[in-house]
Amino acid sequence: MNERLLAVARGEEAADLELAGGRVVDVFTGSVVEADVAVVDGLIASVGPRREAAEVIDLDGRYLLPGLIDAHVHLESSMVTPFEFARAVVPRGTTAVVTDPHEVANVAGADGVRWLLEASENLPLAVLVMAPSCVPATHLATAGAELDVDDLDELSRHQRVVGLAEVMNVPGVVLGDRAVHAKIEAFAGRPVDGHGPGLAGDWLQAYTAAGVGTDHETLTPEEALEKLRLGMRVWLRQGTGARNLVDLLPVVTPATSRRCGFCTDDRHPHDLLDEGHIDHLLRLAMAGGLDPITAIQMATLNIAEAYGLDDRGAIAPGRRADLVVTTDLQDFSAERVLVGGTVVAEDGHPAGSWTPPRVDSAAVLKPPVVDLENLDLRIEDPGSKVRVIGLVRGQIVTEQLVERLQAHDGLLVADVDRGIVKLVVIEPHRGNGNVGVGFLHGLGPLDGAVACTVAHDHHNLIVAGSDDASMNTAI
């Protein structure tokens, strides 16, 4: 029992902080009310009449809304530490994220998840973790580690692990794979995220029957509506590689909006810094005609309710004083951000004291192991029709194309004029020598090669190029 909180709520003692003269966005009733907000010990004590306080911030008619929450993000996809990620998103109004450390787990296993938990301690950003359900994501590729149900059970005991992350093995769920269901059952009564792009009909019925409660991989309004009808929550995603928010806006109605929310999934540094985080999604949704209060509900209360975060997501007595001040809801921009009643950002920049956690990163620093001398990228073939992966712009789903390719000296080569390049995946975690070679269409004009070890979901070394020499150089 917090006696000070109760005394301030009753109006008998002075608050630590009073946010006066503001317009409070009430996400419970979908309205805006003129009220003062009293804060004590980092919690909201009252929303209404003026209280005495040690410090007063005059909002001068500005809007006050709850801190924004990202419903699903792979924090590692920012390609920076949690501390630097927080410095990018908190000044834009994000005060909490529900993250799936699936990427670091596929490289470094449970040690990677523990590293992320440690590296995100005591930040002005609340990092709530969903335990990675699919490490590896598929038996068709090699990850750097494996997580079984015992590993997940151990991780589930951490106070910031709130549920089971996206269950990507849809066939395993639908067809009753015991290992997959053991993981779901280990999180009984807690949130379980889904991952079912294009999933519909009987398979969707079975997927939801197994206890999967959300999906951020929805592609069309029709698909979203079917998932909503079956009791799922649908997260509208706007990331770097996949952008579905605008396409899905038609499904958000007064009847469905409280079962919808926003997420970024994978958002890279240039988008975080140039466009923003959840604030960008709010602006995008409102530009598409969504009511501002509905949009704010979808970025706060809806997500808090989905993940059992009853201490945040709204401005109400007893909840955390994670708050955002703005002048304009329609053209939203965070002017001031408070976390636990302390100002942590102003005018888009961090404010006050930000101390990076001290954490040993040895567990996640694993250099690739590749036998460069014996690497063979050749495809021996006299020239024939081959399957080609077709990129779909702005999506993570791909097409299966069939194209005829010409041979040079008995080897299949890229056809740059038609936009077809060679694609190679190399296993870098264990040095097992596995190499997959194929072709890709839709990457864009490429004279040379590009390689990367950030490659969802197993983070093998992947290279695309117009010729083998350039690809070897990139590798």
VMD Tcl script that draws the C-alpha trace (Angstrom):
set ca {
  {0.00 0.00 0.00}
  {1.32 3.41 -0.99}
  {0.01 5.69 1.75}
  {1.33 8.86 0.08}
  {-0.48 7.97 -3.15}
  {-3.76 7.58 -1.29}
  {-3.26 10.78 0.70}
  {-2.60 12.82 -2.45}
  {-5.54 11.17 -4.21}
  {-7.76 12.22 -1.29}
  {-6.43 15.76 -1.53}
  {-4.90 15.67 1.94}
  {-1.20 15.87 1.00}
  {0.85 17.68 -1.61}
  {1.89 15.85 -4.77}
  {5.43 15.66 -6.09}
  {4.31 17.08 -9.44}
  {1.19 18.72 -10.82}
  {0.59 18.88 -14.57}
  {-1.83 21.78 -14.66}
  {-4.06 23.35 -17.27}
  {-3.93 20.53 -19.79}
  {-6.37 18.62 -21.92}
  {-6.18 14.95 -20.94}
  {-6.79 12.32 -23.61}
  {-9.08 9.85 -21.84}
  {-8.56 6.56 -23.69}
  {-11.21 4.80 -21.60}
  {-14.11 6.94 -22.83}
  {-12.57 8.19 -26.06}
  {-12.81 11.82 -25.04}
  {-10.70 14.81 -24.07}
  {-11.22 16.35 -20.64}
  {-9.77 19.48 -19.07}
  {-8.10 18.26 -15.90}
  {-4.99 18.55 -13.75}
  {-2.88 15.47 -13.15}
  {-1.12 14.92 -9.82}
  {1.91 12.62 -9.60}
  {3.51 11.08 -6.52}
  {6.29 8.48 -6.36}
  {6.14 8.11 -10.13}
  {2.44 7.23 -10.13}
  {-0.66 9.18 -11.06}
  {-2.57 10.09 -7.90}
  {-5.48 12.04 -9.37}
  {-6.96 13.30 -12.62}
  {-9.27 16.21 -11.98}
  {-9.21 19.02 -9.42}
  {-5.99 20.92 -8.70}
  {-3.71 19.50 -6.00}
  {-0.94 21.19 -4.09}
  {2.44 20.07 -5.38}
  {6.14 20.59 -4.88}
  {6.51 21.24 -8.61}
  {3.99 22.49 -11.16}
  {4.24 22.22 -14.94}
  {1.79 24.52 -16.70}
  {0.58 22.78 -19.86}
  {-1.19 25.92 -21.07}
  {-3.94 24.00 -22.86}
  {-1.70 21.37 -24.43}
  {-2.81 17.77 -24.74}
  {-1.60 15.16 -22.28}
  {-1.71 11.54 -23.40}
  {-0.34 8.21 -22.14}
  {3.10 7.11 -23.25}
  {3.00 5.24 -26.54}
  {3.57 1.47 -26.70}
  {4.91 -0.61 -29.58}
  {2.91 -3.85 -29.67}
  {5.59 -5.90 -31.40}
  {9.18 -5.08 -32.23}
  {12.46 -6.88 -32.68}
  {14.58 -4.34 -30.87}
  {17.75 -5.79 -32.41}
  {16.53 -4.73 -35.86}
  {17.42 -1.18 -34.92}
  {21.01 -2.50 -35.08}
  {21.95 -0.57 -31.94}
  {21.92 -1.35 -28.22}
  {18.70 -0.98 -26.19}
  {20.13 2.20 -24.67}
  {20.65 3.87 -28.05}
  {17.29 2.57 -29.27}
  {15.65 4.22 -26.27}
  {17.40 7.51 -27.03}
  {15.88 7.39 -30.50}
  {12.27 6.50 -29.62}
  {11.55 7.92 -26.15}
  {11.88 11.56 -27.30}
  {9.21 10.73 -29.89}
  {6.75 9.59 -27.22}
  {7.36 5.86 -26.92}
  {7.67 4.80 -23.29}
  {7.26 1.02 -23.63}
  {7.87 -1.71 -26.21}
  {6.80 -5.34 -26.33}
  {9.87 -6.92 -27.88}
  {10.65 -10.35 -29.26}
  {14.41 -11.01 -28.99}
  {14.03 -13.62 -31.70}
  {16.98 -12.29 -33.69}
  {19.59 -12.28 -30.93}
  {18.28 -15.66 -29.78}
  {18.79 -17.19 -33.22}
  {22.42 -16.09 -33.02}
  {23.26 -16.52 -29.33}
  {20.40 -18.53 -27.80}
  {19.21 -17.99 -24.24}
  {22.42 -16.10 -23.48}
  {21.37 -13.57 -26.10}
  {17.95 -13.08 -24.51}
  {19.52 -12.66 -21.09}
  {21.92 -10.12 -22.58}
  {19.02 -8.09 -23.96}
  {17.21 -8.18 -20.63}
  {20.32 -7.00 -18.84}
  {21.12 -4.35 -21.45}
  {17.61 -2.89 -21.11}
  {17.49 -2.62 -17.32}
  {16.55 0.73 -15.76}
  {16.09 2.61 -19.03}
  {13.56 5.42 -19.47}
  {11.99 2.93 -21.89}
  {10.14 -0.11 -20.48}
  {11.31 -3.14 -22.46}
  {8.77 -5.95 -21.98}
  {9.92 -9.23 -23.48}
  {8.09 -12.06 -25.21}
  {10.04 -15.32 -25.03}
  {11.14 -16.40 -28.55}
  {9.08 -19.42 -29.59}
  {10.86 -20.38 -32.83}
  {14.60 -20.74 -32.42}
  {15.36 -21.98 -35.02}
  {12.46 -20.65 -37.07}
  {12.55 -23.60 -39.46}
  {14.48 -26.85 -39.94}
  {15.32 -25.67 -43.47}
  {18.09 -23.38 -42.24}
  {20.75 -23.39 -39.54}
  {20.55 -20.99 -36.61}
  {23.27 -20.30 -34.08}
  {21.28 -21.86 -31.25}
  {18.12 -23.71 -30.26}
  {15.59 -22.92 -27.52}
  {13.44 -25.75 -26.21}
  {10.54 -25.61 -23.76}
  {12.87 -25.86 -20.76}
  {14.82 -22.81 -21.95}
  {11.60 -20.87 -22.40}
  {10.31 -21.95 -19.00}
  {13.45 -20.55 -17.38}
  {13.16 -17.27 -19.28}
  {9.47 -16.98 -18.37}
  {10.38 -16.44 -14.72}
  {11.97 -13.08 -15.42}
  {9.69 -10.27 -14.27}
  {9.83 -8.51 -17.64}
  {8.97 -11.60 -19.71}
  {5.23 -11.27 -20.29}
  {4.36 -14.01 -22.79}
  {5.32 -16.20 -25.75}
  {6.53 -14.46 -28.91}
  {5.27 -14.95 -32.43}
  {4.62 -18.63 -33.11}
  {5.95 -18.85 -36.64}
  {5.58 -22.61 -37.04}
  {1.99 -22.47 -38.29}
  {1.95 -26.10 -39.54}
  {3.30 -27.23 -36.17}
  {0.47 -25.45 -34.37}
  {-2.29 -26.54 -36.73}
  {-1.17 -30.16 -37.08}
  {-0.52 -30.62 -33.37}
  {3.26 -30.87 -33.18}
  {3.95 -31.79 -29.55}
  {7.10 -29.70 -29.19}
  {5.33 -26.59 -30.49}
  {2.30 -27.10 -28.26}
  {4.51 -27.73 -25.23}
  {5.82 -24.18 -25.64}
  {2.31 -22.74 -25.95}
  {1.13 -24.71 -22.93}
  {4.09 -23.47 -20.90}
  {2.63 -19.97 -21.28}
  {-0.98 -20.89 -20.55}
  {-2.88 -17.86 -19.29}
  {-0.32 -15.46 -20.72}
  {-0.28 -13.71 -24.10}
  {0.79 -15.74 -27.14}
  {1.64 -13.84 -30.31}
  {0.97 -15.16 -33.80}
  {2.69 -15.00 -37.16}
  {0.31 -16.09 -39.90}
  {0.49 -14.05 -43.11}
  {-2.34 -15.06 -45.43}
  {-3.70 -17.56 -42.92}
  {-7.43 -18.17 -43.33}
  {-10.16 -20.79 -43.25}
  {-9.83 -24.02 -41.30}
  {-6.14 -23.56 -40.59}
  {-6.85 -20.17 -39.02}
  {-9.60 -21.80 -36.95}
  {-7.09 -24.34 -35.62}
  {-4.41 -21.69 -35.08}
  {-6.67 -19.60 -32.88}
  {-8.07 -22.68 -31.13}
  {-4.51 -23.45 -29.98}
  {-4.44 -20.18 -28.03}
  {-2.67 -17.78 -30.39}
  {-4.08 -14.35 -29.62}
  {-2.51 -11.71 -31.87}
  {-1.13 -11.31 -35.36}
  {1.03 -8.58 -36.89}
  {1.47 -10.38 -40.23}
  {-1.91 -9.57 -41.75}
  {-1.87 -8.50 -45.39}
  {-5.43 -7.48 -46.35}
  {-8.52 -6.02 -44.65}
  {-10.43 -9.22 -45.45}
  {-7.81 -11.33 -43.71}
  {-7.78 -8.93 -40.76}
  {-11.55 -9.08 -40.40}
  {-11.53 -12.88 -40.35}
  {-8.89 -12.89 -37.62}
  {-10.85 -10.32 -35.61}
  {-14.04 -12.38 -35.94}
  {-12.21 -15.38 -34.49}
  {-11.12 -13.41 -31.44}
  {-7.61 -12.40 -32.42}
  {-6.14 -8.94 -31.99}
  {-4.67 -7.45 -35.14}
  {-1.59 -5.23 -35.04}
  {-1.21 -2.80 -37.93}
  {2.47 -2.81 -38.85}
  {4.63 -0.13 -40.40}
  {8.24 -1.23 -40.35}
  {11.14 -0.91 -42.74}
  {10.74 -4.12 -44.73}
  {6.98 -4.58 -44.32}
  {4.43 -1.77 -44.44}
  {0.82 -2.85 -43.96}
  {-0.73 -0.01 -41.96}
  {-2.40 1.95 -44.75}
  {-3.69 -1.23 -46.44}
  {-5.34 -2.40 -43.21}
  {-6.91 0.90 -42.12}
  {-10.31 0.05 -43.66}
  {-10.76 -2.74 -41.10}
  {-10.51 -0.26 -38.20}
  {-14.06 0.81 -37.34}
  {-15.80 1.92 -34.13}
  {-16.73 -1.74 -33.65}
  {-13.26 -3.22 -34.20}
  {-10.80 -0.53 -33.16}
  {-10.38 -1.68 -29.56}
  {-9.05 -5.02 -30.86}
  {-6.45 -3.31 -33.07}
  {-3.09 -1.71 -32.34}
  {0.14 -0.48 -33.88}
  {3.54 -2.11 -34.15}
  {6.79 -1.56 -36.04}
  {8.19 -5.12 -36.04}
  {11.51 -4.36 -37.77}
  {12.44 -0.69 -38.09}
  {15.92 0.30 -39.16}
  {17.95 3.33 -38.01}
  {17.24 5.58 -40.99}
  {13.48 5.17 -40.57}
  {13.60 5.60 -36.78}
  {15.62 8.81 -37.10}
  {14.05 10.27 -40.24}
  {10.37 9.27 -39.89}
  {10.04 8.25 -36.27}
  {8.64 5.35 -34.30}
  {5.01 4.92 -33.12}
  {4.56 8.68 -33.54}
  {5.07 8.17 -37.28}
  {2.40 5.45 -37.32}
  {-0.03 7.77 -35.54}
  {0.50 10.51 -38.11}
  {0.20 8.05 -40.97}
  {-3.03 6.57 -39.63}
  {-4.60 9.96 -38.98}
  {-3.58 11.16 -42.44}
  {-5.47 8.12 -43.72}
  {-8.64 9.30 -41.96}
  {-8.43 7.55 -38.59}
  {-9.89 9.48 -35.68}
  {-7.06 10.85 -33.47}
  {-8.46 9.49 -30.21}
  {-8.98 6.07 -31.76}
  {-5.40 6.13 -33.05}
  {-4.09 7.00 -29.57}
  {-6.13 4.17 -28.03}
  {-4.52 1.81 -30.53}
  {-1.05 2.99 -29.47}
  {-1.69 2.84 -25.72}
  {-4.61 1.18 -23.92}
  {-5.33 -1.52 -26.50}
  {-1.78 -2.82 -26.31}
  {-1.54 -2.52 -22.53}
  {-4.70 -4.60 -22.16}
  {-3.49 -7.23 -24.63}
  {-0.31 -7.88 -22.66}
  {-1.65 -7.44 -19.14}
  {0.19 -4.17 -18.59}
  {-2.37 -2.75 -16.20}
  {0.10 -0.24 -14.78}
  {0.31 1.80 -18.00}
  {-1.52 2.65 -21.21}
  {-3.88 5.27 -19.73}
  {-3.93 8.38 -17.58}
  {-5.68 7.23 -14.43}
  {-5.03 7.03 -10.68}
  {-2.58 4.31 -9.72}
  {-1.00 4.00 -13.17}
  {2.54 4.93 -14.05}
  {3.08 8.58 -14.88}
  {4.41 7.81 -18.35}
  {3.07 10.81 -20.20}
  {3.43 12.73 -23.44}
  {2.71 16.43 -24.00}
  {1.74 17.69 -27.45}
  {0.07 20.73 -28.96}
  {-1.62 19.01 -31.92}
  {-3.12 15.53 -31.94}
  {-3.62 15.43 -35.70}
  {-0.04 16.42 -36.52}
  {1.35 14.61 -33.52}
  {4.79 15.51 -32.22}
  {6.01 14.85 -28.69}
  {7.05 18.15 -27.08}
  {7.77 16.68 -23.66}
  {7.95 13.09 -22.40}
  {7.74 12.01 -18.76}
  {8.56 8.53 -17.49}
  {7.59 7.78 -13.92}
  {6.80 11.48 -13.48}
  {10.30 12.59 -14.52}
  {10.93 14.61 -17.67}
  {13.19 12.45 -19.86}
  {12.84 14.22 -23.22}
  {11.99 17.66 -24.54}
  {11.53 18.93 -28.09}
  {12.58 15.63 -29.61}
  {15.80 15.21 -27.61}
  {16.72 13.28 -24.45}
  {16.66 15.38 -21.29}
  {18.01 14.84 -17.81}
  {20.30 12.00 -16.79}
  {20.53 8.96 -19.04}
  {22.95 6.31 -17.77}
  {23.72 3.35 -20.05}
  {23.57 -0.05 -18.35}
  {26.89 -1.80 -17.85}
  {26.62 -5.19 -19.49}
  {29.08 -7.80 -20.73}
  {28.44 -8.29 -24.45}
  {30.81 -11.24 -24.92}
  {27.91 -13.70 -25.17}
  {26.50 -12.05 -28.28}
  {29.70 -11.07 -30.07}
  {30.17 -14.06 -32.34}
  {32.15 -13.47 -35.56}
  {31.03 -15.43 -38.63}
  {32.86 -18.69 -39.35}
  {33.20 -19.09 -43.14}
  {35.74 -21.11 -45.12}
  {36.47 -18.51 -47.78}
  {39.10 -20.57 -49.60}
  {36.73 -23.45 -50.36}
  {33.61 -21.37 -50.99}
  {31.94 -22.39 -54.26}
  {29.15 -20.21 -55.65}
  {28.89 -21.90 -59.04}
  {25.72 -23.46 -60.47}
  {26.58 -26.05 -63.13}
  {23.79 -26.13 -65.71}
  {23.68 -25.85 -69.50}
  {20.87 -23.30 -69.31}
  {17.27 -24.03 -68.32}
  {14.16 -22.81 -66.60}
  {14.77 -22.23 -62.90}
  {12.81 -21.09 -59.88}
  {13.46 -17.48 -58.94}
  {12.50 -15.75 -55.69}
  {10.42 -12.67 -56.48}
  {10.60 -9.80 -54.01}
  {7.33 -8.00 -53.24}
  {8.03 -4.34 -52.55}
  {7.12 -3.27 -49.03}
  {6.32 -6.82 -47.89}
  {8.16 -9.80 -46.42}
  {6.21 -12.36 -48.42}
  {7.75 -13.40 -51.76}
  {6.66 -14.84 -55.08}
  {7.81 -18.06 -56.76}
  {8.77 -17.19 -60.32}
  {10.01 -19.48 -63.10}
  {12.47 -17.92 -65.56}
  {14.78 -19.23 -68.25}
  {18.42 -18.37 -67.58}
  {21.37 -18.64 -69.93}
  {24.61 -20.43 -69.15}
  {28.16 -19.15 -69.57}
  {30.85 -21.82 -69.84}
  {28.40 -24.34 -68.46}
  {27.43 -22.21 -65.46}
  {24.16 -20.39 -64.84}
  {24.70 -16.65 -64.41}
  {22.68 -13.64 -63.36}
  {20.64 -11.72 -65.93}
  {21.08 -8.14 -64.80}
  {19.17 -6.73 -67.76}
  {16.04 -8.55 -66.53}
  {16.73 -7.68 -62.90}
  {17.69 -11.24 -61.91}
  {20.72 -11.58 -59.63}
  {22.35 -14.54 -57.94}
  {21.48 -15.08 -54.28}
  {23.67 -17.06 -51.88}
  {23.10 -17.98 -48.23}
  {26.08 -19.17 -46.18}
  {25.89 -20.73 -42.72}
  {28.15 -18.59 -40.47}
  {27.35 -19.75 -36.93}
  {28.85 -23.23 -36.74}
  {31.09 -23.31 -39.80}
  {29.31 -26.39 -41.17}
  {29.98 -25.41 -44.78}
  {26.33 -25.23 -45.83}
  {25.78 -22.97 -48.84}
  {22.49 -22.34 -50.64}
  {22.59 -20.84 -54.14}
  {19.69 -19.49 -56.18}
  {18.33 -16.47 -58.00}
  {16.41 -13.36 -57.00}
  {14.26 -10.86 -58.90}
  {13.17 -7.41 -57.76}
  {16.16 -6.21 -55.75}
  {16.73 -3.40 -58.21}
  {19.65 -2.44 -60.45}
  {22.78 -4.10 -59.08}
  {26.22 -3.99 -60.68}
  {28.41 -5.74 -58.13}
  {27.23 -7.32 -54.88}
  {25.87 -6.62 -51.42}
  {26.30 -8.89 -48.37}
  {24.94 -8.84 -44.83}
  {24.78 -10.95 -41.67}
  {21.54 -9.31 -40.56}
  {19.20 -11.74 -42.30}
  {15.96 -12.78 -40.61}
  {15.36 -15.18 -39.13}
  {18.52 -17.22 -38.72}
  {20.97 -14.46 -39.56}
  {23.09 -16.47 -41.91}
  {25.45 -14.59 -44.22}
  {23.46 -13.60 -47.29}
  {24.82 -12.07 -50.49}
  {23.20 -10.96 -53.73}
  {25.18 -9.99 -56.80}
  {25.64 -9.73 -60.53}
  {28.82 -11.83 -60.66}
  {30.73 -14.30 -58.50}
  {33.87 -12.19 -58.18}
  {31.94 -9.26 -56.69}
  {30.01 -11.63 -54.42}
  {33.22 -13.16 -53.08}
  {34.55 -9.68 -52.36}
  {31.35 -8.73 -50.51}
  {31.43 -11.97 -48.50}
}
mol new
graphics top color blue
foreach p $ca { graphics top sphere $p radius 0.5 }
foreach p [lrange $ca 0 end-1] q [lrange $ca 1 end] { graphics top cylinder $p $q radius 0.2 }
display resetview
